């Protein structure tokens, strides 16, 4: 997810400019956090939970649900993709982007 696209979509959805900037910068930071082979699993879970944090700039309703959902689903999917099928890792990356976008949409609707 490109941060500029996030910013423009949030503005088009009627989100205040300051919240859209903060959420876009949050996306920029979280998509650059590492979760490679040398990263321990507890740290990977924190990285995956952070994918929902940019939505907090928009709304804090249910603030604890999306990070737990992102951390749980993405950790499970990554473990499955690394264990049995390397192609599934591309699906993992798509799911990560989908969950991050979903958290922003849910936060926009919860305002």
Buried (B, 14 or more C-beta within 10 A) or exposed (E): BEBEEBBEBBBEBEBEEEBBBBBBBBBBEBBEBEBEEEEEEEEBBBBBBBBBBBBBBBBEEBBEEBBEBBBEBBBEBBEBBEEEEEEBBEEBEEBBBEBBBBBBBBBBEEE
